[in-house]
Amino acid sequence: MSSLSVAILGKNSRWILKYSLRAVRSALRELGRDVEVVYVDGGSTDGSKELVREVLPQARIIDAPGTNIPEARNIAVKETSGEYLVYWDSDILAPPSALKALLQQDKPIVALTRRDVYVASEEEIQNIMAGLSDDPSPMAYPVSFVVFGVTLFHRDVFRKVGLFDERMTQAEDRDICLRAYCKGFQSFYISTTAYDINKRRLSDVPVTTPLRQYLRGIGKKALIYAYTPSRRQKINAAIFAAVHATAVLGTLATPLAPVVEFLPLVYQMMRYGSRKGVEMYIKALTLYTLIALFMPLRLKDICTWI
């Protein structure tokens, strides 16, 4: 029987961690065997670690203050020993069958299908918990990458592909899956659903990430998003491409045309205030301009460049 480790990552997420830990506990009971459990804490001050000790006393707590998400994921790789490693992110709710369903697939990278949910009250979270249901016959289907929620890796992936790119403040999951795909490892989703619970103000990574850290690896981040863009990213990349084109072509009519480049800056300052607005303008300008330049991409281009 293959050994299993489960890694939970968190920082100041007690508001949802108290529910996700209960979901993990149910999944461990359903699995019915010994599992190594670690909790990697990024420097919580809200009692998250005490909550882990209460709900999952068997978990080993690893203090990692100041780490970003890929750094925490790499700590989990280094500090666990299971042949399989499951990342169960701290804002994820999943049914009791989650771990068993992942292991039954016997695949190198496999994840529960993730559904993003935005909540405004505790009652909404409780309703989702109450509605978690097992999929008696989960179906697997291949993809070039998975977005993490509850995600299983065979240890061979890390041995042959390497660890997570610690420059990435976003898309570290897509990055490692695409690198793995280029090395011959197929990723899979299964039909069992995991719910990613969000509060909008607490979930906006570009807003909360310091500028210098956000710009680390920005070219690679833009490259990956150019291949896997969300609807919002497509729209924003098109807006910045249109702004740039207007500024350049408009100079044929008037030397004032480049002023249009500052319209996104005005918008960001109105939304976030002067200092944060300038920071957000730089982040958006850099990311979405690069995404627009890289589009469209094919998977073989990704394998050549990442």
C-alpha positions, 0 to 999 in steps of 0.5 A: 500500500502506497504511503501518503502525506497530506500538506495543509498551507495557511496564513491567517485563514482561521475563518475558513480553516476551522471548516477545511480542517473538519473536511480533512479530518473526515477524509482521513477517517474515510481513508482509514489508515495512517497518514502523515499530516503537516501544516505549513504556517506562513506566520499566522497571528489569528490562532490558526496553529492552535486550531490545527492542534485542536482539530488535527492533533496528529498534524506536525506544524511547521512554522514558515513566517514570511514564505510565499505559496510556492515556498510553502509548497516546497517546504511540504515536499522536503518535510514529508516522506509519503510516496504520494503528497496531497496538497489540501489548501486551507480554503478548500472544502471537499467531501469525505471521499476526497483522499480515497478517490485521488489515490484510487486513480493511481496517476502522477498528478490528479486533482478534484475539480475546483469550484470557486465560491464567494461567500458573505456569511458564516451561514453560507459556509455551513450550508456548503459543508452540509451539502458536501457529497461523495461521488460514488464513481469519480471519472478522470479526464486528462488536462495539460494542467490543474488548478490546485484545491485538493491535489495529489502528486506522486513523488516521482514528479518532483524528482524528475521535474523539480520543485515549485518556482519560488518566484511565482506569486500566482500560477505556481500550480499551472507552472509545475503541471505544465513543466511536468507535462513537458516531461511526460507527466499527464495531469488529470481532474476527477469529477469529485468537486472541491469548493474554494471558499473566498471572501473577495477582500481577502483573496485578491493576490495582486492587491496584497502581494508587495510590488517587488515580490509580484514582479519576480518572475513576471515574464514567466507568469505572463507566459503561463497566463497567455496560454491559460488566460481567464476571461478577466485576463483576456479582457485586461490584456485586450484593454492594455493592447488597445491603450498602447495601440491608441497611444502609438498610432494616435501620435500621427494625429496629435502629440497628446495621444500618449496621454492615453497611457495614463488612463489605467493609472487614473482608474487604479488611483481612483479605486485604491488611492494614490500610493496603492493605485500607482503600485497596482498600475505598475503590476497591471501594466507589466503583466497584461502588456506581456500577456498581450505580447505572448498571445496566442501560445501553443503548448509546444511553445510553453515546453520550449520556453518554461 
